[in-house]
Amino acid sequence: MEEGIILNQIRRLRFDHGEMTQQELAETVGVTRQTINAIEAAKYSPSLELAFKIAAAFDQPIGKVFTYKTED
Amino acid sequence: MSKQEILSWTSLATSTSFIVFYLLFNFGWPDAVPDYSGSFLKTFFNVFWIAVVIEIIVEISEGNKKVQKDERDFIIEAKGIKAGYNILVFAIIIALCQIFISNLSSTLGADFPFPLETTTVFHFLILVLFLASTVRRSIMIYHYRKEI
């Protein structure tokens, strides 16, 4: 099976939400700032629960925050 | 650098220092090498106490934060523990085989090049314990640096 990558719109959404900092988002969803940074840079794929929490923090459906992209 | 990453570094430093102390105090400095044991010991003693001080400072400064560890930290820790566990199991199997072969050879009256000595097995297991800890922390640091 072909490997894909989970892309996200967190940086843009943070900007749209009054330039929310990574630390503020991290505190809202209950993780460390480093984890938010890793997710934003697409270096770490969050658990489903964390993905839902992040989407809820921006009041968006999960599909608008995270997208799964394959090589083709 | 997150709290868990800093603690991984300090733990790596203390484990490595323990290995050096243990080797030097039990086996001494090798004869073939010029004797730098004094400066070597001093260096690792400094590494050890600096790591302990950093650990205390981090615990005090970061201890009041709401999130101390999250899912990413647990995943990285699991990767480190897996490697450390494999090393420990491998070492225990080697120790058990050594005991078995040694007993078998003494029963048969054969000449086994590595006869069983309880202290040797003890030293081996203690060193492997510290080595497993060192490998575990190294793998954790690698994944923190790589960011999974």
Backbone of each chain as ProteinMPNN parsed JSONL, in Angstrom:
{"seq_chain_A": "MEEGIILNQIRRLRFDHGEMTQQELAETVGVTRQTINAIEAAKYSPSLELAFKIAAAFDQPIGKVFTYKTED", "coords_chain_A": {"N_chain_A": [[0.836, -1.206, 0.0], [0.465, 2.187, -0.763], [2.363, 4.853, 0.692], [1.224, 7.706, 2.428], [0.83, 11.222, 3.275], [-0.03, 13.209, 6.067], [-1.428, 16.216, 5.775], [-1.822, 19.59, 7.006], [-3.764, 22.447, 8.121], [-3.068, 24.017, 10.195], [-1.333, 26.183, 10.806], [-2.348, 28.298, 9.243], [-4.931, 28.434, 10.286], [-4.392, 29.106, 12.929], [-3.422, 31.633, 12.544], [-5.701, 32.854, 11.522], [-7.258, 32.795, 13.768], [-6.91, 35.05, 15.506], [-4.11, 35.25, 15.535], [-3.146, 33.106, 17.11], [-0.9, 31.584, 19.346], [1.504, 28.829, 19.175], [1.893, 27.78, 21.676], [-0.436, 28.552, 23.017], [-2.382, 27.099, 21.611], [-1.431, 24.549, 22.171], [-1.851, 24.399, 24.945], [-4.617, 24.549, 24.971], [-5.408, 22.132, 23.764], [-4.09, 20.286, 25.287], [-1.383, 19.348, 25.008], [2.244, 19.399, 24.481], [4.104, 22.335, 23.425], [6.026, 21.637, 21.588], [5.0, 19.39, 20.371], [2.816, 20.409, 18.929], [4.246, 21.982, 17.163], [5.654, 19.979, 15.774], [3.508, 18.658, 14.564], [2.446, 20.663, 12.953], [4.533, 21.006, 11.161], [4.274, 18.735, 9.75], [5.687, 16.541, 10.62], [4.969, 14.819, 12.496], [2.286, 12.646, 12.959], [-0.778, 13.207, 14.39], [-2.727, 11.543, 17.005], [-6.058, 10.233, 16.5], [-7.808, 11.263, 18.369], [-6.438, 13.554, 19.306], [-6.347, 14.975, 16.918], [-9.057, 15.528, 16.523], [-9.473, 17.156, 18.754], [-7.861, 19.347, 18.115], [-9.14, 20.259, 15.823], [-11.577, 20.949, 16.985], [-10.74, 23.021, 18.596], [-10.404, 25.02, 16.79], [-12.909, 25.251, 15.921], [-13.774, 23.836, 13.657], [-14.6, 21.374, 11.092], [-12.973, 18.171, 11.125], [-11.922, 17.426, 8.656], [-11.339, 19.797, 7.437], [-9.152, 20.696, 8.674], [-7.208, 18.68, 8.692], [-5.756, 16.835, 6.03], [-5.436, 13.961, 3.971], [-2.842, 12.964, 1.956], [-1.751, 11.272, -0.911], [1.061, 9.963, -2.848], [0.499, 10.014, -5.641]], "CA_chain_A": [[0.0, 0.0, 0.0], [1.234, 3.409, -0.934], [2.401, 5.69, 1.888], [0.794, 9.081, 2.209], [1.241, 12.181, 4.302], [-1.149, 13.979, 6.61], [-1.158, 17.658, 5.714], [-2.744, 20.318, 7.89], [-3.946, 23.891, 7.94], [-3.004, 24.585, 11.551], [-0.673, 27.494, 10.818], [-3.297, 29.296, 8.717], [-6.04, 28.556, 11.238], [-3.894, 29.867, 14.09], [-3.344, 33.025, 12.11], [-7.087, 33.333, 11.42], [-7.839, 32.903, 15.115], [-6.238, 36.105, 16.278], [-2.676, 34.925, 15.642], [-2.964, 32.221, 18.276], [0.461, 31.006, 19.372], [1.569, 27.36, 19.311], [1.761, 27.487, 23.11], [-1.868, 28.686, 23.371], [-3.083, 25.935, 21.047], [-0.979, 23.372, 22.928], [-2.552, 24.403, 26.237], [-6.044, 24.28, 24.726], [-5.653, 20.719, 23.442], [-3.433, 19.455, 26.303], [-0.094, 18.742, 24.617], [3.341, 20.367, 24.599], [4.276, 23.204, 22.253], [6.865, 20.912, 20.623], [4.143, 18.474, 19.613], [2.086, 21.237, 17.946], [5.242, 22.359, 16.16], [5.919, 18.792, 14.942], [2.309, 18.386, 13.751], [2.382, 21.737, 11.945], [5.575, 20.758, 10.153], [3.933, 17.416, 9.18], [6.701, 15.559, 11.011], [4.314, 13.891, 13.416], [0.848, 12.498, 12.716], [-1.422, 13.098, 15.707], [-3.757, 10.515, 17.17], [-7.379, 10.689, 16.065], [-8.359, 12.073, 19.457], [-5.788, 14.868, 19.29], [-6.777, 15.65, 15.686], [-10.402, 16.056, 16.79], [-9.338, 18.257, 19.717], [-7.311, 20.507, 17.4], [-10.226, 20.756, 14.97], [-12.564, 21.582, 17.868], [-10.161, 24.277, 19.084], [-10.62, 26.023, 15.733], [-14.331, 25.174, 15.582], [-13.807, 23.413, 12.246], [-14.629, 19.915, 10.951], [-11.6, 17.629, 11.063], [-11.484, 17.399, 7.254], [-10.85, 21.129, 7.03], [-7.867, 20.927, 9.349], [-6.255, 17.661, 8.242], [-6.063, 16.128, 4.776], [-4.501, 12.868, 3.689], [-2.4, 13.096, 0.569], [-0.855, 10.216, -1.383], [2.074, 10.422, -3.801], [-0.032, 10.304, -7.001]], "C_chain_A": [[0.874, 1.26, 0.0], [1.177, 4.289, 0.318], [1.99, 7.112, 1.553], [1.29, 9.991, 3.313], [0.0, 12.944, 4.769], [-0.751, 15.452, 6.629], [-2.159, 18.377, 6.613], [-2.742, 21.813, 7.614], [-3.781, 24.634, 9.266], [-2.402, 25.986, 11.558], [-1.64, 28.593, 10.354], [-4.434, 29.529, 9.707], [-5.618, 29.326, 12.495], [-3.865, 31.35, 13.776], [-4.748, 33.642, 12.059], [-7.748, 33.517, 12.786], [-7.019, 33.855, 15.989], [-4.771, 35.826, 16.539], [-2.376, 34.156, 16.927], [-1.558, 31.61, 18.229], [0.379, 29.477, 19.488], [1.352, 26.966, 20.768], [0.291, 27.541, 23.535], [-2.661, 27.486, 22.861], [-2.724, 24.669, 21.833], [-1.707, 23.274, 24.263], [-4.035, 24.071, 26.072], [-6.3, 22.781, 24.528], [-4.913, 19.751, 24.379], [-2.206, 18.691, 25.838], [1.009, 19.784, 24.803], [3.449, 21.189, 23.3], [5.071, 22.48, 21.165], [6.033, 19.957, 19.773], [3.341, 19.242, 18.551], [3.025, 21.631, 16.811], [5.508, 21.191, 15.199], [4.724, 18.475, 14.041], [2.229, 19.41, 12.608], [3.361, 21.502, 10.812], [5.377, 19.412, 9.452], [5.017, 16.366, 9.48], [6.127, 14.531, 11.965], [2.821, 13.87, 13.107], [0.139, 12.3, 14.05], [-2.395, 11.929, 15.772], [-5.095, 11.102, 16.728], [-7.988, 11.619, 17.114], [-7.768, 13.49, 19.449], [-6.207, 15.661, 18.058], [-8.168, 16.267, 15.883], [-10.338, 17.248, 17.748], [-8.844, 19.528, 19.025], [-8.397, 21.136, 16.518], [-11.269, 21.498, 15.816], [-12.054, 22.93, 18.384], [-10.356, 25.398, 18.071], [-12.083, 26.072, 15.28], [-14.526, 24.825, 14.091], [-14.014, 21.902, 12.19], [-13.214, 19.394, 10.715], [-11.029, 17.635, 9.634], [-10.97, 18.735, 6.752], [-9.494, 21.446, 7.65], [-6.804, 19.95, 8.83], [-6.709, 17.049, 6.923], [-5.004, 15.057, 4.546], [-4.131, 12.901, 2.22], [-1.464, 11.919, 0.22], [0.048, 10.76, -2.475], [1.512, 10.798, -5.172], [-0.82, 11.588, -6.987]], "O_chain_A": [[1.887, 1.342, 0.694], [0.122, 4.46, 0.928], [2.369, 7.651, 0.513], [2.07, 9.582, 4.173], [-0.886, 13.276, 3.982], [0.127, 15.874, 7.38], [-3.215, 17.834, 6.939], [-1.846, 22.354, 6.967], [-4.292, 25.741, 9.435], [-2.907, 26.877, 12.242], [-1.743, 29.656, 10.966], [-4.85, 30.665, 9.94], [-6.398, 30.101, 13.049], [-4.222, 32.197, 14.595], [-4.963, 34.777, 12.483], [-8.684, 34.302, 12.932], [-6.517, 33.492, 17.053], [-4.249, 36.121, 17.614], [-1.489, 34.507, 17.705], [-1.1, 31.173, 17.174], [-0.656, 28.915, 19.844], [0.713, 25.956, 21.062], [-0.175, 26.701, 24.305], [-3.498, 26.929, 23.571], [-3.581, 23.834, 22.123], [-2.132, 22.191, 24.666], [-4.632, 23.404, 26.917], [-7.27, 22.231, 25.049], [-5.088, 18.536, 24.277], [-2.002, 17.537, 26.214], [0.746, 20.909, 25.228], [2.958, 20.792, 22.244], [4.83, 22.677, 19.974], [6.327, 19.744, 18.597], [3.204, 18.783, 17.417], [2.641, 21.613, 15.642], [5.579, 21.374, 13.983], [4.901, 18.072, 12.891], [1.979, 19.059, 11.455], [3.058, 21.765, 9.648], [6.217, 18.998, 8.653], [5.233, 15.436, 8.704], [6.737, 13.49, 12.209], [2.174, 14.913, 13.005], [0.417, 11.337, 14.765], [-2.829, 11.398, 14.75], [-5.24, 12.318, 16.6], [-8.605, 12.631, 16.782], [-8.487, 14.482, 19.568], [-6.4, 16.875, 18.133], [-8.419, 17.394, 15.458], [-11.06, 18.23, 17.575], [-9.325, 20.629, 19.296], [-8.556, 22.356, 16.468], [-11.777, 22.544, 15.412], [-12.832, 23.862, 18.584], [-10.46, 26.569, 18.434], [-12.445, 26.83, 14.38], [-15.327, 25.437, 13.385], [-13.649, 21.203, 13.135], [-12.366, 20.1, 10.169], [-9.83, 17.821, 9.429], [-10.248, 18.796, 5.756], [-8.786, 22.348, 7.203], [-5.664, 20.331, 8.565], [-7.894, 16.78, 6.725], [-3.834, 15.232, 4.885], [-4.999, 12.87, 1.347], [-0.523, 11.616, 0.954], [-0.157, 11.867, -2.972], [1.964, 11.758, -5.796], [-1.343, 12.002, -8.022]]}, "seq_chain_B": "MSKQEILSWTSLATSTSFIVFYLLFNFGWPDAVPDYSGSFLKTFFNVFWIAVVIEIIVEISEGNKKVQKDERDFIIEAKGIKAGYNILVFAIIIALCQIFISNLSSTLGADFPFPLETTTVFHFLILVLFLASTVRRSIMIYHYRKEI", "coords_chain_B": {"N_chain_B": [[13.596, 23.004, 23.238], [12.011, 20.249, 24.662], [10.793, 19.34, 27.991], [10.94, 16.565, 28.41], [12.806, 15.824, 26.512], [15.107, 17.122, 27.431], [15.394, 15.759, 29.846], [15.964, 13.26, 28.827], [18.515, 13.672, 27.751], [19.955, 14.286, 30.118], [19.638, 11.913, 31.517], [20.934, 10.158, 29.806], [23.532, 11.121, 30.083], [24.019, 10.587, 32.84], [23.764, 7.783, 32.911], [25.838, 6.988, 31.19], [27.997, 7.991, 32.621], [27.803, 6.366, 34.899], [28.446, 3.877, 33.773], [31.127, 4.302, 33.088], [32.228, 4.868, 35.659], [31.701, 2.424, 36.923], [33.161, 0.576, 35.373], [35.782, 1.582, 35.712], [36.163, 1.447, 38.535], [35.842, -1.253, 39.05], [37.389, -2.719, 37.212], [39.581, -1.209, 36.656], [42.084, 0.952, 35.103], [43.063, 0.31, 31.708], [46.13, -1.455, 31.09], [47.595, -1.147, 28.773], [47.204, 1.38, 27.866], [48.219, 4.811, 28.268], [48.078, 6.197, 31.572], [45.325, 7.939, 32.214], [43.422, 8.007, 34.042], [42.675, 9.576, 36.24], [41.984, 12.212, 35.241], [40.037, 11.407, 33.501], [38.119, 10.271, 35.156], [37.464, 12.53, 36.638], [36.352, 14.174, 34.662], [34.018, 12.706, 33.951], [32.782, 12.672, 36.395], [32.162, 15.358, 36.687], [30.413, 15.616, 34.495], [28.381, 13.997, 35.419], [27.422, 15.301, 37.833], [26.676, 17.769, 36.794], [24.614, 17.014, 35.082], [22.785, 16.062, 36.965], [22.211, 18.433, 38.365], [21.069, 19.964, 36.296], [18.808, 18.427, 35.819], [17.414, 18.756, 38.229], [16.933, 21.524, 38.141], [15.321, 21.685, 35.837], [13.137, 20.17, 36.667], [12.168, 21.801, 38.705], [11.647, 24.256, 37.375], [9.921, 23.536, 35.262], [8.078, 21.997, 36.426], [5.599, 22.963, 37.256], [4.042, 23.17, 35.044], [1.107, 22.474, 33.088], [0.94, 20.402, 31.195], [3.042, 17.764, 31.226], [3.921, 15.611, 29.825], [3.141, 14.225, 26.702], [1.189, 12.537, 24.081], [3.05, 12.199, 22.014], [5.486, 12.142, 23.366], [5.112, 9.761, 24.786], [5.04, 7.893, 22.691], [7.626, 8.144, 21.643], [9.083, 7.409, 23.889], [8.27, 4.756, 24.091], [9.501, 3.647, 21.854], [12.174, 3.831, 22.606], [12.171, 2.236, 24.933], [11.556, -0.247, 23.85], [13.882, -0.902, 22.386], [15.754, -0.959, 24.484], [14.7, -3.022, 26.043], [14.945, -5.213, 24.296], [17.734, -5.448, 24.211], [18.259, -6.11, 26.884], [16.914, -8.593, 27.115], [18.331, -10.105, 25.231], [20.856, -10.079, 26.439], [20.325, -11.457, 28.811], [19.662, -13.956, 27.792], [22.132, -14.67, 26.679], [23.655, -14.782, 29.056], [22.349, -16.895, 30.382], [22.79, -18.989, 28.571], [25.557, -19.092, 28.74], [25.862, -19.944, 31.38], [24.627, -22.443, 31.208], [26.207, -23.824, 29.232], [28.664, -23.723, 30.482], [28.193, -25.221, 32.836], [27.543, -27.649, 31.645], [29.933, -28.281, 30.295], [31.661, -28.556, 32.476], [30.536, -30.764, 33.69], [30.964, -32.704, 31.749], [33.634, -32.66, 31.715], [35.011, -31.201, 29.885], [37.05, -28.63, 28.299], [36.072, -25.516, 28.687], [36.311, -22.333, 27.276], [35.265, -20.022, 28.539], [34.709, -20.181, 31.57], [32.165, -20.532, 34.152], [31.751, -17.854, 36.278], [30.442, -16.411, 39.053], [30.704, -13.701, 39.698], [31.545, -12.607, 37.274], [29.314, -12.951, 35.613], [27.573, -11.349, 37.05], [28.805, -8.781, 36.836], [28.598, -8.52, 34.081], [25.788, -8.445, 33.707], [25.095, -6.143, 35.162], [26.462, -4.172, 33.709], [25.194, -4.441, 31.26], [22.666, -3.599, 31.932], [23.033, -0.829, 32.412], [23.935, -0.201, 29.882], [21.694, -0.778, 28.327], [19.999, 1.195, 29.268], [21.377, 3.44, 28.385], [21.273, 3.078, 25.591], [18.519, 3.161, 25.235], [17.923, 5.838, 25.968], [19.463, 7.15, 24.04], [18.178, 6.442, 21.682], [15.718, 7.634, 22.126], [16.502, 10.342, 22.141], [17.401, 10.547, 19.53], [14.963, 10.265, 18.124], [13.594, 12.483, 19.117], [15.165, 14.526, 18.075], [14.879, 14.023, 15.394], [12.247, 14.383, 15.224], [10.237, 12.424, 15.023]], "CA_chain_B": [[13.771, 21.622, 23.689], [10.983, 19.943, 25.66], [11.279, 18.818, 29.278], [11.272, 15.145, 28.267], [14.051, 15.715, 25.74], [16.199, 17.504, 28.338], [15.567, 14.65, 30.796], [16.625, 12.172, 28.095], [19.936, 14.025, 27.689], [20.57, 14.157, 31.452], [19.664, 10.492, 31.854], [22.014, 9.57, 29.0], [24.8, 11.532, 30.712], [24.22, 9.868, 34.109], [23.982, 6.352, 32.608], [27.19, 6.848, 30.634], [28.923, 8.195, 33.742], [27.754, 5.155, 35.726], [29.201, 2.819, 33.08], [32.555, 4.632, 33.244], [32.593, 4.652, 37.078], [31.642, 0.983, 37.223], [34.294, -0.074, 34.709], [37.038, 2.009, 36.326], [36.292, 0.98, 39.919], [35.903, -2.72, 39.126], [38.413, -3.328, 36.348], [40.74, -0.326, 36.6], [42.484, 1.524, 33.81], [43.825, -0.708, 30.957], [47.585, -1.286, 31.189], [48.182, -0.81, 27.469], [46.95, 2.802, 27.561], [48.769, 5.713, 29.298], [47.097, 6.368, 32.648], [44.616, 9.213, 32.334], [42.218, 7.655, 34.807], [42.302, 10.698, 37.118], [41.253, 13.243, 34.493], [38.868, 10.733, 32.926], [37.152, 10.151, 36.258], [37.037, 13.894, 36.986], [35.461, 14.638, 33.594], [32.712, 12.052, 34.045], [32.152, 13.105, 37.642], [31.568, 16.666, 36.363], [29.248, 15.354, 33.631], [27.335, 13.418, 36.27], [26.747, 16.259, 38.721], [26.022, 18.806, 35.976], [23.345, 16.409, 34.632], [21.867, 16.023, 38.12], [21.784, 19.823, 38.631], [20.143, 20.351, 35.213], [17.561, 17.689, 36.047], [16.709, 19.411, 39.349], [16.475, 22.835, 37.658], [14.199, 21.449, 34.911], [11.978, 19.723, 37.462], [11.629, 22.95, 39.445], [11.107, 25.285, 36.473], [8.86, 23.026, 34.381], [7.201, 21.125, 37.218], [4.252, 23.511, 37.453], [3.309, 23.214, 33.761], [-0.039, 21.571, 33.082], [1.268, 19.204, 30.408], [4.43, 17.348, 31.429], [4.213, 14.556, 28.863], [1.949, 13.997, 25.879], [1.191, 11.29, 23.301], [4.3, 12.099, 21.24], [6.51, 11.701, 24.321], [4.881, 8.341, 25.085], [5.434, 7.105, 21.506], [9.091, 8.166, 21.585], [9.546, 6.598, 25.024], [8.016, 3.347, 23.757], [10.546, 3.217, 20.91], [13.394, 3.644, 23.396], [11.999, 1.08, 25.83], [11.59, -1.455, 23.01], [15.292, -1.223, 22.107], [16.38, -1.322, 25.759], [14.166, -4.334, 26.429], [15.571, -6.216, 23.425], [19.125, -5.624, 24.657], [18.219, -6.836, 28.163], [16.526, -9.989, 26.856], [19.462, -10.713, 24.539], [21.924, -10.272, 27.436], [19.917, -12.519, 29.754], [19.784, -15.226, 27.058], [23.577, -14.968, 26.609], [24.091, -15.187, 30.401], [21.787, -18.223, 30.654], [23.519, -19.944, 27.716], [26.904, -19.217, 29.3], [25.729, -20.782, 32.587], [24.29, -23.801, 30.75], [27.368, -24.442, 28.566], [29.712, -23.876, 31.497], [27.831, -26.374, 33.678], [27.617, -28.848, 30.806], [31.344, -28.606, 30.035], [32.29, -29.054, 33.718], [30.012, -32.118, 33.9], [31.609, -33.598, 30.78], [35.08, -32.562, 31.9], [35.593, -30.523, 28.723], [37.682, -27.355, 28.632], [35.298, -24.39, 28.129], [37.162, -21.146, 27.42], [34.672, -19.007, 29.416], [34.046, -20.892, 32.674], [31.21, -19.735, 34.914], [32.123, -17.202, 37.528], [29.258, -15.635, 39.423], [31.01, -12.263, 39.634], [31.604, -12.212, 35.858], [27.93, -12.832, 35.153], [27.026, -10.186, 37.753], [29.353, -7.585, 36.166], [28.021, -8.491, 32.737], [24.383, -8.024, 33.771], [25.05, -4.736, 35.609], [26.882, -3.329, 32.581], [24.144, -4.485, 30.231], [21.571, -2.772, 32.451], [23.371, 0.563, 32.111], [24.013, -0.078, 28.419], [20.302, -0.734, 27.83], [19.49, 2.525, 29.605], [22.046, 4.388, 27.482], [20.711, 2.893, 24.237], [17.131, 3.643, 25.298], [17.924, 7.309, 25.936], [20.015, 7.593, 22.749], [17.125, 6.29, 20.676], [14.728, 8.682, 22.396], [17.066, 11.624, 21.683], [17.388, 10.497, 18.058], [13.608, 10.534, 17.647], [13.256, 13.876, 19.437], [15.872, 15.372, 17.116], [14.299, 13.757, 14.082], [10.838, 14.727, 15.406], [9.537, 11.211, 14.558]], "C_chain_B": [[12.754, 21.342, 24.804], [11.603, 19.354, 26.926], [11.743, 17.371, 29.129], [12.567, 14.951, 27.487], [15.257, 16.067, 26.617], [16.472, 16.359, 29.33], [16.226, 13.44, 30.127], [18.137, 12.421, 28.033], [20.608, 13.81, 29.043], [20.669, 12.687, 31.861], [20.761, 9.763, 31.071], [23.37, 9.872, 29.641], [25.047, 10.743, 32.003], [24.483, 8.377, 33.859], [25.401, 6.115, 32.088], [28.23, 7.004, 31.745], [28.969, 6.96, 34.636], [28.566, 4.024, 35.093], [30.706, 3.047, 33.281], [33.011, 4.376, 34.68], [32.683, 3.158, 37.378], [32.854, 0.253, 36.631], [35.608, 0.274, 35.406], [37.226, 1.442, 37.729], [36.433, -0.536, 40.013], [37.058, -3.332, 38.34], [39.674, -2.478, 36.222], [41.04, 0.161, 35.194], [43.283, 0.48, 33.027], [45.326, -0.408, 30.947], [48.207, -0.773, 29.886], [48.062, 0.686, 27.139], [47.592, 3.661, 28.652], [47.688, 6.097, 30.322], [46.529, 7.798, 32.723], [43.387, 9.019, 33.222], [41.725, 8.809, 35.683], [41.463, 11.735, 36.393], [39.969, 12.671, 33.882], [37.735, 10.685, 33.953], [36.576, 11.522, 36.607], [36.038, 14.42, 35.959], [34.066, 14.034, 33.75], [31.996, 12.371, 35.355], [31.465, 14.455, 37.426], [30.32, 16.504, 35.505], [28.07, 14.878, 34.481], [26.64, 14.485, 37.107], [26.098, 17.401, 37.95], [24.655, 18.285, 35.499], [22.319, 16.386, 35.763], [21.321, 17.425, 38.408], [20.772, 20.272, 37.572], [18.785, 19.694, 35.436], [16.73, 18.35, 37.157], [16.133, 20.753, 38.883], [15.251, 22.675, 36.76], [12.95, 21.037, 35.68], [11.33, 20.901, 38.19], [10.952, 23.935, 38.486], [9.924, 24.797, 35.646], [7.806, 22.224, 35.149], [5.782, 21.627, 37.37], [3.437, 23.577, 36.158], [2.229, 22.143, 33.745], [0.288, 20.268, 32.341], [2.754, 18.876, 30.576], [4.87, 16.384, 30.323], [2.965, 14.365, 28.011], [2.12, 12.737, 25.022], [2.485, 11.092, 22.508], [5.441, 11.617, 22.142], [6.362, 10.209, 24.63], [5.313, 7.448, 23.916], [6.965, 7.002, 21.431], [9.678, 7.299, 22.706], [9.388, 5.107, 24.716], [9.084, 2.811, 22.804], [11.855, 2.942, 21.649], [13.319, 2.405, 24.275], [12.102, -0.225, 25.047], [13.039, -1.881, 22.748], [16.0, -1.677, 23.378], [15.96, -2.709, 26.21], [14.821, -5.447, 25.599], [17.011, -6.498, 23.849], [19.161, -6.442, 25.948], [17.905, -8.316, 27.951], [17.687, -10.74, 26.205], [20.586, -11.032, 25.536], [21.573, -11.398, 28.401], [20.026, -13.884, 29.071], [21.261, -15.644, 26.969], [24.075, -15.474, 27.967], [23.602, -16.598, 30.725], [22.515, -19.296, 29.843], [24.915, -20.192, 28.277], [26.881, -20.137, 30.524], [25.511, -22.244, 32.179], [25.518, -24.508, 30.164], [28.491, -24.693, 29.567], [29.44, -25.083, 32.389], [27.986, -27.686, 32.91], [29.07, -29.269, 30.601], [32.038, -29.118, 31.298], [31.801, -30.47, 34.039], [30.734, -33.124, 32.999], [33.139, -33.596, 30.92], [35.776, -31.898, 30.718], [36.178, -29.174, 29.162], [36.933, -26.22, 27.94], [36.086, -23.097, 28.351], [36.581, -20.063, 28.349], [33.951, -19.686, 30.595], [33.17, -19.947, 33.497], [31.847, -19.168, 36.174], [30.968, -16.28, 37.851], [29.516, -14.139, 39.291], [31.045, -11.764, 38.191], [30.19, -11.994, 35.323], [27.277, -11.598, 35.775], [27.489, -8.892, 37.083], [28.711, -7.408, 34.795], [26.587, -7.948, 32.768], [24.243, -6.562, 34.211], [25.403, -3.808, 34.444], [25.818, -3.285, 31.495], [22.95, -3.631, 30.649], [21.811, -1.295, 32.124], [23.423, 0.795, 30.6], [22.614, 0.035, 27.818], [19.697, 0.639, 28.092], [20.081, 3.572, 28.654], [21.463, 4.312, 26.069], [19.287, 3.442, 24.184], [17.086, 5.161, 25.173], [18.453, 7.833, 24.607], [18.944, 7.523, 21.667], [16.044, 7.352, 20.873], [15.219, 10.041, 21.882], [17.053, 11.686, 20.159], [15.992, 10.855, 17.518], [13.147, 11.956, 17.987], [13.902, 14.817, 18.427], [15.258, 15.258, 15.731], [12.84, 14.22, 14.047], [9.925, 13.69, 14.786], [9.401, 11.166, 13.032]], "O_chain_B": [[12.652, 22.102, 25.767], [12.759, 18.931, 26.94], [12.792, 16.989, 29.646], [13.335, 14.029, 27.763], [16.292, 15.403, 26.56], [17.624, 16.033, 29.616], [16.954, 12.687, 30.774], [18.935, 11.506, 28.234], [21.691, 13.228, 29.121], [21.652, 12.267, 32.472], [21.427, 8.871, 31.597], [24.237, 9.003, 29.732], [26.163, 10.28, 32.237], [25.329, 7.778, 34.523], [26.075, 5.168, 32.493], [29.209, 6.26, 31.808], [30.042, 6.551, 35.08], [29.283, 3.302, 35.786], [31.453, 2.121, 33.598], [34.047, 3.75, 34.904], [33.633, 2.697, 38.012], [33.485, -0.572, 37.291], [36.44, -0.597, 35.662], [38.322, 1.003, 38.079], [37.064, -1.049, 40.937], [37.633, -4.34, 38.75], [40.706, -2.95, 35.745], [40.346, -0.174, 34.234], [44.122, -0.193, 33.625], [45.739, 0.744, 30.812], [49.211, -0.061, 29.899], [48.739, 1.187, 26.241], [47.53, 3.306, 29.829], [46.527, 6.295, 29.964], [47.171, 8.72, 33.225], [42.431, 9.791, 33.148], [40.521, 9.003, 35.852], [40.38, 12.103, 36.848], [38.956, 13.362, 33.765], [36.582, 11.006, 33.667], [35.376, 11.668, 36.84], [35.023, 15.022, 36.309], [33.061, 14.743, 33.692], [30.767, 12.346, 35.425], [30.353, 14.685, 37.901], [29.302, 17.156, 35.738], [26.929, 15.297, 34.288], [25.412, 14.575, 37.1], [25.085, 17.947, 38.387], [23.666, 19.018, 35.509], [21.138, 16.656, 35.548], [20.129, 17.594, 38.664], [19.752, 20.88, 37.896], [17.742, 20.325, 35.264], [15.512, 18.485, 37.042], [14.987, 21.081, 39.19], [14.273, 23.411, 36.887], [11.846, 21.494, 35.383], [10.106, 20.99, 38.283], [9.837, 24.394, 38.738], [9.014, 25.575, 35.359], [6.782, 21.827, 34.594], [4.86, 20.842, 37.586], [2.278, 23.992, 36.173], [2.396, 21.059, 34.303], [-0.046, 19.177, 32.803], [3.616, 19.626, 30.119], [6.039, 16.35, 29.94], [1.852, 14.345, 28.537], [3.065, 11.97, 25.208], [2.959, 9.967, 22.348], [6.257, 10.789, 21.735], [7.353, 9.484, 24.724], [5.883, 6.377, 24.125], [7.52, 5.93, 21.19], [10.638, 6.556, 22.497], [10.26, 4.301, 25.04], [9.519, 1.666, 22.927], [12.553, 1.967, 21.37], [14.268, 1.625, 24.358], [12.675, -1.2, 25.534], [13.384, -3.056, 22.87], [16.752, -2.651, 23.364], [16.781, -3.482, 26.705], [15.201, -6.489, 26.134], [17.452, -7.647, 23.848], [19.98, -7.349, 26.097], [18.551, -9.185, 28.536], [17.99, -11.872, 26.581], [21.187, -12.106, 25.489], [22.434, -12.199, 28.765], [20.436, -14.859, 29.7], [21.597, -16.813, 27.159], [24.814, -16.455, 28.039], [24.349, -17.405, 31.278], [22.819, -20.373, 30.355], [25.403, -21.323, 28.298], [27.751, -20.991, 30.691], [26.126, -23.156, 32.731], [25.834, -25.637, 30.54], [29.174, -25.716, 29.521], [30.342, -25.874, 32.666], [28.481, -28.684, 33.434], [29.408, -30.448, 30.715], [32.894, -30.0, 31.224], [32.548, -31.279, 34.589], [31.069, -34.232, 33.418], [33.834, -34.419, 30.323], [36.992, -32.015, 30.564], [35.856, -28.651, 30.228], [37.128, -25.983, 26.748], [36.483, -22.796, 29.477], [37.341, -19.261, 28.892], [32.722, -19.754, 30.612], [33.395, -18.737, 33.537], [32.397, -19.889, 37.007], [30.561, -15.464, 37.024], [28.652, -13.394, 38.827], [30.63, -10.64, 37.909], [29.906, -10.99, 34.669], [26.522, -10.888, 35.111], [26.678, -8.011, 36.795], [28.334, -6.304, 34.402], [26.22, -7.099, 31.956], [23.389, -5.833, 33.705], [24.739, -2.796, 34.217], [25.568, -2.243, 30.89], [22.301, -3.011, 29.806], [20.922, -0.603, 31.628], [23.012, 1.845, 30.104], [22.378, 0.839, 26.915], [18.977, 1.183, 27.255], [19.381, 4.468, 28.183], [21.194, 5.333, 25.436], [18.898, 4.099, 23.219], [16.318, 5.707, 24.381], [17.96, 8.839, 24.095], [18.819, 8.427, 20.842], [15.52, 7.902, 19.904], [14.461, 10.795, 21.27], [16.741, 12.719, 19.567], [15.86, 11.643, 16.582], [12.393, 12.562, 17.225], [13.283, 15.781, 17.976], [15.131, 16.239, 14.998], [12.271, 14.423, 12.975], [8.956, 14.029, 14.106], [8.838, 10.214, 12.49]]}, "name": "protein", "num_of_chains": 2, "seq": "MEEGIILNQIRRLRFDHGEMTQQELAETVGVTRQTINAIEAAKYSPSLELAFKIAAAFDQPIGKVFTYKTEDMSKQEILSWTSLATSTSFIVFYLLFNFGWPDAVPDYSGSFLKTFFNVFWIAVVIEIIVEISEGNKKVQKDERDFIIEAKGIKAGYNILVFAIIIALCQIFISNLSSTLGADFPFPLETTTVFHFLILVLFLASTVRRSIMIYHYRKEI"}
